[in-house]
Amino acid sequence: MSAKTAGSVPASAASSPAVEFRGVTMRFGAFTAVEAVDLAVRAGDYLVLLGPSGGGKTTLLNILGGFLTPSAGRVLIEGRDVTALPPARRPTTTVFQDYALFPHMTIEANVGFGLRMRRIGGAERAARVARALELVGLAETARRRPHELSGGQRQRIALARALVVEPSVLLLDEPLGALDLKLRRQMQEELKAIQRRVGTTFVHVTHDQEEAMAIADEIVVMNGGRIEDRGAPERVYLRPRTRFTATFMGDNNVLEGRPAGDGSFETPIGRFPLEVAEAVAALSLRPEHLHLETGPGRLPAGTALLEESSFFGTHHQGVARHESGNSLRLRLPQQDAPAPGERLSLFLDPADLVPLAE
Ligand code: ATP
């Protein structure tokens, strides 16, 4: 499996996105699962579709893979309209959560299956299978059968099987959902490293925000069949656009309020200098941006009574009742953290307040 070099990509393909959804809508009877989605994925990117159950992620992935035909709109892969093409005629392969390996076949036969279907045989097939197994670090398992491997190893074999045919786009549907947490985190790192090595565009569906942040070049947040937000993980986490993204991506405080008209914004925990559009009615503030001490750029944000605190290893997570009556989520230090019942003085840097669109 060769890494795709710029020289081997035709100029037209290099200039078009790897994937483009244009006005894609999917209706099931009267129900709209995906609504007017426009989305372009850059070639070589690791894109993660993130959202709650029922948000439309899998439907969008299935439309890309050719397992569903959209009710409206078009799908392009490397500039070519594939909307009407069946899965086997698209330059895509899919890795599913349940691996879907053939139990009676050896690992090498499983990995080589797609090549056999494409009538690639003999030495070339053997060499490509060997390279794919090496890529996922499982060369020594070639002669075994799936039941002789662990869950994590089987998932890596499913990945090798999907990559061996050198798809333009690899689709992953909750690929780590069946693994325990530790293995899941380890596999996330491996997935990303493998994607970097092969340079293939990956589109990965998950509802796990930590997984999305750990592996994505770009996160697309879906809710109710629509794209709520999209961008690099840091941007989506630190500057969420909507109330939904602010609360779905990690812990957050949404402060209701209004612009005071003098370049400041009125919230229940204080009035802070912040230029925002007239329509803004809420700000997001991450728990780690509420401080217990003053510092450069920080302003007082009143006091709060710590009600609960839970230990998370790297920090304590606290819930406090602000003097205004509002409940606030705090991230407290790992050591010497305040105990429930203590009254805390709070400070924040207005630069950490993020206006929410809706
Ligand atoms: P999950 O994380 O649970 O898989 P998702 O974001 O992937 O969620 P989808 O599977 O895309 O969500 O489903 C979106 C909505 O479309 C859901 O409300 C689902 O019930 C509905 N839906 C999906 N497939 C069908 C179908 N074949 N017929 C009717 N409704 C469907």
Boltz pocket constraint, residues with backbone or C-beta under 6 A from the ligand:
constraints:
  - pocket:
      binder: B
      contacts: [[A, 28], [A, 31], [A, 32], [A, 33], [A, 51], [A, 52], [A, 53], [A, 54], [A, 55], [A, 56], [A, 57], [A, 58], [A, 59], [A, 60], [A, 207]]
      max_distance: 6.0
